Amino acid sequence: MKLTIGEGFEEMSHAAAEDFIHRLERINKPLVCLPSGKTPVEFLRYVREHYLRMKRQPDWFFVGLDEWVGVAQNEKGSCREFFDRHLFKSLGVTEDRICFFNGMADDLHAECRRVESFIDSHKGIDVCVLGIGTNGHLGLNEPGSDRSLRTQVVDLTVSTRVAARDYFDEPRELYQGVTLGLGILLDSRCVLLMASGSSKSQVMQSVVEGPLDPSIPGTWLQEHPDCHVYLDRGAASGLA
Ligand code: PGA
């Protein structure tokens, strides 16, 4: 596991974005997985501006990391809508390049199989960017998630349900999510993990320095052969 610590949120985000752009330049038609949430906002702005400045449309394919069950893809607060707003619309990414979970699907298990097939047809994820929950979740793989699962429908923990309220304009009670599983995430050829702020310092101490602990899913990244962690000073404040 490699570690880069930036002074603040912007420095951390820009360092991760530079690494991301650089890695993708060496891959033809890569499959990319990106996280929604507060952490990747400046990272995505930097990536977006980079490609707009270069007047180049990236040749990437995108797979959604996760989605809230019961939330429509075009509803503000959904993971898909987040990417429409922060990346896809400005870069003109067409629908044939995107595969996201539909949290409104009647059969969520069939939905999982559909997303798995898309990933398989691209021979796995080339670059997987992740954030982390204060409880250590990756995507919506909550504490104790099975390391081998490729996708899963999950019951959300209280801390995830509370954190998710910030993503919606209207009060929203969420109970379940659908997510790429730890199996697929850890099979990605490279993982970039970003965390910002002192609320993530304890979990990042465990991820970077602690023993592997299935009750903190982020610690599984210790086993990944090409994982680069990007922190700002707040998120790094618990490190020795
Ligand atoms: P955040 O979410 O970026 O909004 O902190 C991260 C996560 O829960 O994975």
Boltz pocket constraint, residues with backbone or C-beta under 6 A from the ligand:
constraints:
  - pocket:
      binder: B
      contacts: [[A, 35], [A, 36], [A, 37], [A, 38], [A, 39], [A, 40], [A, 131], [A, 132], [A, 133], [A, 134], [A, 137], [A, 138], [A, 139], [A, 163]]
      max_distance: 6.0
